């Protein structure tokens, strides 16, 4: 995904994305000063991520070339089979902002 295209897409006069609700048609008429700060932060984060690509590549290569863990290893280690209580979805704590 092109993060910058996506970011700008939602801030255009005719924003990108589907219009399902009446509220989706309410858009800003001009550039918000807050958007300048958001854009600079986004560019900074993307720049920092690009700087980390060599280290990420090395980490991925190390993980891919490392030893594999077999089902037998997991069974012997007590990880498998997964206990019944671990299969139940965890309910979010009250007030964490996520929908139930």
C-alpha positions as a Python dict, from the first residue, in 0.01 Angstrom:
ca = {
    (1, 'X'): (0, 0, 0),
    (2, 'X'): (125, 345, -83),
    (3, 'X'): (82, 511, 256),
    (4, 'X'): (118, 868, 126),
    (5, 'X'): (-142, 818, -148),
    (6, 'X'): (-380, 672, 110),
    (7, 'X'): (-316, 958, 355),
    (8, 'X'): (-369, 1227, 88),
    (9, 'X'): (-668, 1038, -54),
    (10, 'X'): (-872, 1095, 259),
    (11, 'X'): (-781, 1463, 276),
    (12, 'X'): (-871, 1572, -79),
    (13, 'X'): (-1172, 1790, -167),
    (14, 'X'): (-1329, 1472, -309),
    (15, 'X'): (-1188, 1213, -67),
    (16, 'X'): (-1111, 858, -173),
    (17, 'X'): (-1310, 569, -36),
    (18, 'X'): (-1668, 453, -42),
    (19, 'X'): (-1952, 677, 63),
    (20, 'X'): (-2196, 466, 261),
    (21, 'X'): (-2329, 711, 515),
    (22, 'X'): (-2443, 1072, 492),
    (23, 'X'): (-2164, 1162, 734),
    (24, 'X'): (-1911, 1030, 479),
    (25, 'X'): (-1998, 1327, 258),
    (26, 'X'): (-1889, 1581, 523),
    (27, 'X'): (-1539, 1684, 419),
    (28, 'X'): (-1297, 1964, 498),
    (29, 'X'): (-1310, 2256, 256),
    (30, 'X'): (-946, 2357, 304),
    (31, 'X'): (-617, 2224, 427),
    (32, 'X'): (-602, 2201, 805),
    (33, 'X'): (-283, 2319, 981),
    (34, 'X'): (-302, 1998, 1185),
    (35, 'X'): (-263, 1804, 862),
    (36, 'X'): (75, 1968, 805),
    (37, 'X'): (193, 1832, 1141),
    (38, 'X'): (43, 1490, 1064),
    (39, 'X'): (212, 1484, 723),
    (40, 'X'): (552, 1576, 868),
    (41, 'X'): (513, 1308, 1134),
    (42, 'X'): (413, 1051, 871),
    (43, 'X'): (710, 1142, 651),
    (44, 'X'): (944, 1118, 950),
    (45, 'X'): (810, 775, 1045),
    (46, 'X'): (838, 648, 687),
    (47, 'X'): (1195, 778, 670),
    (48, 'X'): (1285, 600, 993),
    (49, 'X'): (1131, 277, 865),
    (50, 'X'): (1331, 298, 542),
    (51, 'X'): (1650, 341, 748),
    (52, 'X'): (1570, 14, 926),
    (53, 'X'): (1527, -190, 607),
    (54, 'X'): (1884, -335, 612),
    (55, 'X'): (1844, -450, 972),
    (56, 'X'): (1498, -589, 895),
    (57, 'X'): (1641, -777, 595),
    (58, 'X'): (1913, -932, 812),
    (59, 'X'): (1662, -1031, 1079),
    (60, 'X'): (1432, -1190, 820),
    (61, 'X'): (1722, -1382, 666),
    (62, 'X'): (1832, -1505, 1010),
    (63, 'X'): (1479, -1617, 1095),
    (64, 'X'): (1430, -1791, 759),
    (65, 'X'): (1763, -1972, 772),
    (66, 'X'): (1731, -2072, 1137),
    (67, 'X'): (1609, -2406, 1267),
    (68, 'X'): (1243, -2494, 1230),
    (69, 'X'): (1027, -2595, 1525),
    (70, 'X'): (832, -2910, 1452),
    (71, 'X'): (491, -3017, 1578),
    (72, 'X'): (674, -3284, 1776),
    (73, 'X'): (894, -3017, 1941),
    (74, 'X'): (586, -2816, 2036),
    (75, 'X'): (408, -3125, 2169),
    (76, 'X'): (710, -3229, 2375),
    (77, 'X'): (741, -2873, 2507),
    (78, 'X'): (380, -2876, 2625),
    (79, 'X'): (264, -2610, 2380),
    (80, 'X'): (47, -2851, 2182),
    (81, 'X'): (-227, -2947, 2204),
    (82, 'X'): (-362, -2605, 2290),
    (83, 'X'): (-555, -2617, 2620),
    (84, 'X'): (-931, -2560, 2595),
    (85, 'X'): (-919, -2245, 2813),
    (86, 'X'): (-664, -2090, 2575),
    (87, 'X'): (-900, -2133, 2279),
    (88, 'X'): (-1164, -1897, 2415),
    (89, 'X'): (-1146, -1542, 2277),
    (90, 'X'): (-1017, -1290, 2527),
    (91, 'X'): (-1270, -1017, 2606),
    (92, 'X'): (-1120, -668, 2612),
    (93, 'X'): (-1102, -493, 2946),
    (94, 'X'): (-1368, -230, 3010),
    (95, 'X'): (-1270, 118, 2896),
    (96, 'X'): (-997, 17, 2650),
    (97, 'X'): (-1176, 194, 2363),
    (98, 'X'): (-1230, -117, 2153),
    (99, 'X'): (-1579, -229, 2057),
    (100, 'X'): (-1707, -546, 2228),
}
